[in-house]
């Protein structure tokens, strides 16, 4: 299911559907996995929405809503009414969209769910709470999109993976007040999934193969493109050191000489490719991750 979720965020719908159909076949055999099954239906519906298949998408969103009701999960039910409202909006079904939104907002928990929470690590109690000014923007699932900017500020990347009508943003958030200090709207098509503070710069990476650099005031300085794969080879992971960016891409099938994919390094100053290392294994992997180890 996690693999299918990864591919749906990268708009690799055909691949995501293969994985999610397999997951549905497994989870549907066990009553205790009904919640997992509901998540699968949402992923499948989102894939069909990306493919422009209205009837199929509607069917699986409605199935997810039905299952959420059976689980008596009002919050998740409201989430899916919101998601299906986006589907109706995309296909110019205004009244259906309005009806779905009305059902979503009946849930108080869902209406108030978009916020930051500050928790005291000593007492484990909530200290502050603030809403996030995101309208219909969806937050990235990648933990690397929420980072420490400095001792007084967080930085957060948010994007609209479903509706795709809201511009992606990077927010600077005050740690004490949780108020947004500054935001920058990203260019069309740039969906930030990873943020990194390197010296005096903020580096933002879009999954479709572009890196942008900003100064401490979120003024854009430069950008460069990198190879993020294609329909058969997908971006799986990115890491940084002070001078280079390392990009891991992996294919769906094992290639010649047991090659799964490759890790390519790029110079952050010039944007030029530095080196490519093939990734080899005896068996296929669903998802690949890596870490940079620095010798003392």
C-alpha positions in Angstrom: 0.0 0.0 0.0 2.9 2.4 0.8 4.4 1.7 -2.6 1.1 2.5 -4.3 0.8 5.7 -2.3 4.3 6.8 -3.4 3.5 6.3 -7.0 0.2 8.1 -6.9 1.9 11.2 -5.6 4.3 11.0 -8.5 1.3 10.5 -10.9 2.5 7.1 -12.0 -1.1 5.9 -12.0 -0.7 2.6 -13.9 2.0 1.4 -11.6 0.1 2.6 -8.5 -3.0 0.7 -9.6 -1.1 -2.5 -10.0 0.2 -2.3 -6.4 -3.1 -1.1 -5.0 -5.1 -3.9 -6.7 -2.8 -6.4 -5.1 -3.2 -4.8 -1.7 -7.0 -4.8 -2.1 -7.0 -8.5 -3.0 -5.1 -9.2 0.3 -7.0 -6.9 2.7 -10.4 -7.9 1.4 -9.9 -11.4 2.8 -9.7 -10.2 6.4 -12.4 -8.4 8.3 -9.8 -6.8 10.7 -8.2 -5.0 7.7 -11.2 -3.0 6.7 -9.5 0.3 7.6 -6.6 -0.6 5.4 -9.0 -1.5 2.6 -10.7 1.9 2.9 -7.3 3.6 2.3 -6.7 1.4 -0.7 -10.1 2.5 -2.2 -9.0 6.2 -1.8 -5.7 5.6 -3.5 -7.4 3.8 -6.3 -10.0 6.6 -6.7 -7.3 9.2 -6.8 -5.4 7.3 -9.5 -8.6 7.2 -11.6 -9.1 10.9 -11.0 -5.6 11.6 -12.3 -6.4 9.5 -15.3 -9.6 11.4 -16.0 -11.8 8.4 -15.4 -14.7 10.0 -13.5 -17.1 7.0 -13.1 -14.4 4.7 -11.7 -13.0 7.4 -9.4 -16.5 8.2 -8.1 -17.2 4.5 -7.5 -14.2 4.0 -5.2 -14.6 7.3 -3.3 -18.2 6.3 -2.6 -17.0 2.8 -1.5 -14.5 4.4 0.8 -17.3 6.6 2.3 -19.5 3.6 2.8 -16.7 1.7 4.6 -15.9 4.7 6.8 -19.5 4.8 7.8 -19.4 1.1 8.7 -16.3 1.8 10.8 -18.2 4.7 12.4 -15.2 6.9 11.6 -16.8 10.4 11.1 -13.5 12.1 10.5 -12.4 9.8 7.7 -15.8 9.9 6.2 -15.6 13.7 6.1 -12.2 13.5 4.5 -13.6 11.4 1.7 -16.6 13.7 1.1 -14.0 16.4 0.7 -12.0 14.3 -1.7 -15.0 13.4 -3.8 -16.1 17.1 -3.9 -12.7 17.7 -5.7 -13.6 15.1 -8.2 -17.0 16.7 -8.8 -15.3 20.1 -9.1 -12.8 18.8 -11.7 -15.6 17.4 -13.8 -17.9 20.5 -13.5 -20.5 18.9 -11.4 -21.2 21.9 -9.2 -24.2 20.8 -7.3 -22.7 17.4 -6.4 -19.6 19.2 -5.3 -21.6 21.5 -3.0 -23.5 18.6 -1.5 -20.4 16.7 -0.7 -18.7 19.7 0.9 -21.8 20.3 3.0 -21.5 16.7 4.3 -17.8 17.2 5.0 -18.2 20.3 7.1 -20.7 18.7 9.4 -17.7 17.0 11.1 -16.2 19.5 13.6 -13.0 17.5 13.9 -12.5 17.6 10.2 -13.2 21.4 10.0 -10.5 22.0 12.6 -8.0 19.4 11.5 -5.6 21.6 9.5 -3.3 23.1 12.1 0.1 23.0 13.8 0.4 21.7 17.4 3.2 22.6 19.8 3.8 20.0 22.5 6.0 20.4 25.5 8.5 17.4 25.5 8.8 17.5 29.3 5.1 17.4 30.1 3.9 15.8 26.9 1.1 18.4 26.9 -0.2 20.6 24.1 0.9 24.2 24.5 -0.1 26.0 21.3 -2.3 25.3 18.3 -2.7 27.3 15.1 -4.4 26.8 11.8 -2.5 26.6 8.5 -3.6 29.0 5.7 -3.8 26.4 3.0 -7.4 26.5 1.6 -7.5 23.2 -0.3 -3.8 22.6 -0.4 -2.7 19.1 0.7 0.5 18.6 2.8 3.2 16.5 1.4 3.6 13.1 3.0 7.4 13.4 3.0 8.8 14.3 6.5 11.6 16.2 4.7 9.1 18.8 3.7 8.9 20.0 7.3 12.3 21.2 8.6 13.9 23.5 11.1 14.9 26.8 9.5 16.6 28.4 12.5 16.2 28.4 16.3 13.0 30.5 16.0 11.5 29.3 12.7 10.2 26.2 11.0 9.8 25.8 7.2 7.1 23.8 5.6 6.3 22.8 2.0 2.7 22.3 1.1 1.2 21.2 -2.2 -2.0 20.2 -3.8 -1.6 16.6 -4.9 -5.3 16.0 -5.6 -7.1 19.0 -6.9 -4.0 20.5 -8.6 -5.5 23.9 -8.8 -3.8 25.5 -5.8 -0.2 26.7 -6.1 2.4 24.9 -4.0 4.0 27.0 -1.3 6.9 27.2 1.1 6.0 28.7 4.5 8.2 30.1 7.3 6.5 29.5 10.6 7.3 31.2 13.9 8.1 28.5 16.6 6.6 30.5 19.4 3.4 31.9 17.9 3.0 29.3 15.1 2.0 32.1 12.9 3.2 32.2 9.2 6.0 34.8 9.0 6.4 34.5 5.2 5.3 32.4 2.3 6.5 32.0 -1.3 4.3 30.7 -4.0 6.0 28.2 -6.3 6.1 28.4 -10.0 3.5 26.3 -12.0 4.4 22.6 -12.0 6.9 22.9 -9.1 5.7 20.6 -6.3 8.2 20.7 -3.4 8.6 17.4 -1.7 11.9 18.0 0.1 13.4 21.0 1.9 16.9 21.5 3.1 18.7 24.3 4.8 22.3 24.4 3.6 24.4 27.2 5.0 22.5 30.4 4.2 20.3 28.8 1.5 17.0 26.9 1.4 17.0 24.2 -1.2 13.6 22.9 -2.5 13.3 19.8 -4.7 10.3 19.0 -6.9 9.7 15.3 -7.7 9.5 16.1 -11.4 13.2 17.0 -11.7 13.8 20.6 -10.6 15.8 22.2 -7.7 15.3 25.8 -6.6 17.5 27.8 -4.3 16.2 30.6 -2.0 18.0 33.0 0.4 16.9 33.4 4.0 14.1 35.8 3.0 12.7 33.3 0.5 13.9 35.2 -2.5 14.7 32.9 -5.4 18.4 32.8 -6.4 18.7 30.1 -9.0 17.5 26.7 -10.1 18.6 23.7 -12.2 17.1 20.5 -13.6 18.1 17.0 -12.8 17.1 13.6 -14.2 14.2 12.2 -12.1 13.4 9.2 -14.2 10.6 8.4 -16.7 7.6 6.1 -16.9 9.7 3.1 -16.2 12.3 4.5 -13.8 11.1 6.5 -10.8 12.6 8.9 -8.3 12.8 7.1 -5.0 15.0 9.2 -2.7 17.2 12.4 -2.5 20.0 13.3 0.0 22.3 16.3 0.4 25.7 17.1 1.8 27.2 20.7 1.8 28.2 20.6 -1.8 26.2 17.9 -3.6 22.8 16.5 -4.1 22.4 12.7 -4.5 19.4 11.3 -6.5 18.3 7.7 -6.4 16.1 6.4 -9.2 14.9 2.8 -9.5 13.2 0.9 -12.3 10.2 -1.5 -11.9 12.2 -4.5 -13.1 15.7 -5.8 -12.7 18.0 -4.7 -15.5 21.1 -6.3 -16.9 23.8 -7.3 -14.5 21.3 -7.2 -11.5 21.0 -3.4 -11.8 18.0 -2.0 -10.0 18.7 1.7 -10.5 21.3 4.3 -9.9 22.5 7.0 -7.6 23.6 10.2 -9.3 25.3 13.1 -7.7 25.0 16.8 -8.8 27.1 19.8 -7.8 24.9 22.2 -6.0 26.7 25.3 -7.3 26.8 24.5 -11.0 23.9 22.0 -11.2 26.2 19.7 -13.3 26.2 15.9 -12.9 29.3 14.7 -11.0 29.0 10.9 -10.8 26.6 8.0 -11.3 26.8 4.8 -9.3 24.7 1.7 -10.4 22.5 0.2 -7.7 22.8 -3.6 -7.7 20.9 -6.3 -5.9 20.1 -10.0 -6.2 16.3 -9.4 -5.8 13.9 -6.7 -6.9 13.0 -4.0 -4.3 9.6 -2.2 -4.2 11.1 1.1 -2.8 14.8 2.0 -2.4 16.2 4.4 0.3 19.8 5.4 1.2 21.8 7.4 3.7 25.1 9.3 3.4 27.7 8.0 5.8 30.6 10.4 6.6 33.9 8.9 7.7 35.4 10.5 10.8 
